[in-house]
């Protein structure tokens, strides 16, 4: 049934939405990390990028791997 629905959406060029709610949570977490990164001032000489990677990126990546 889902395959027919996805096939029809694909055929008509409409977006295919996920049915797995845990994927929505993962997407929100990833979006949050991306938003934080985009708000960093990479020109700032005092920016502690390794700290950002350790505190924000690595924990998120670990969560993604654990849910795969």
C-alpha positions as CSV (number, residue, x, y, z in Angstrom):
1,X,0.0,0.0,0.0
2,X,2.8,2.5,0.9
3,X,4.7,1.5,-2.2
4,X,1.7,2.4,-4.4
5,X,1.3,5.7,-2.5
6,X,5.0,6.6,-2.9
7,X,5.0,5.6,-6.6
8,X,2.0,7.8,-7.3
9,X,3.6,10.8,-5.4
10,X,6.9,10.3,-7.3
11,X,5.1,10.0,-10.6
12,X,3.2,13.2,-10.1
13,X,6.2,15.1,-8.7
14,X,4.8,15.6,-5.2
15,X,6.9,15.4,-2.1
16,X,7.2,12.1,-0.3
17,X,6.8,12.5,3.4
18,X,8.3,10.1,5.9
19,X,6.0,7.9,7.9
20,X,8.6,7.1,10.6
21,X,8.3,9.6,13.4
22,X,11.8,8.8,14.8
23,X,13.1,10.2,11.5
24,X,11.3,13.5,12.2
25,X,13.1,13.7,15.5
26,X,16.5,12.9,13.9
27,X,15.8,15.6,11.2
28,X,15.0,18.2,13.9
29,X,18.3,17.3,15.7
30,X,20.3,17.6,12.5
31,X,18.6,20.8,11.6
32,X,19.5,22.2,15.0
33,X,23.2,21.4,14.6
34,X,23.2,22.9,11.1
35,X,21.5,26.1,12.4
36,X,24.0,26.4,15.2
37,X,26.9,26.0,12.7
38,X,25.5,28.5,10.3
39,X,25.2,31.0,13.2
40,X,28.9,30.6,14.0
41,X,31.2,33.5,13.1
42,X,34.0,31.7,11.3
43,X,35.9,34.9,11.0
44,X,36.0,35.2,14.9
45,X,39.6,34.5,16.0
46,X,38.2,33.5,19.5
47,X,35.9,30.9,18.0
48,X,36.6,27.5,19.6
49,X,35.6,25.3,16.6
50,X,37.0,22.1,18.1
51,X,34.8,22.6,21.2
52,X,31.7,23.1,19.0
53,X,32.5,19.9,17.1
54,X,33.0,18.0,20.4
55,X,30.0,19.4,22.2
56,X,27.5,19.6,19.4
57,X,28.4,17.7,16.3
58,X,29.9,14.5,17.8
59,X,27.0,13.7,20.2
60,X,24.5,14.3,17.4
61,X,26.5,12.0,15.1
62,X,26.6,9.3,17.8
63,X,22.8,9.5,18.2
64,X,22.3,9.0,14.5
65,X,24.6,6.0,14.4
66,X,22.8,4.4,17.4
67,X,19.4,4.8,15.7
68,X,20.5,3.3,12.4
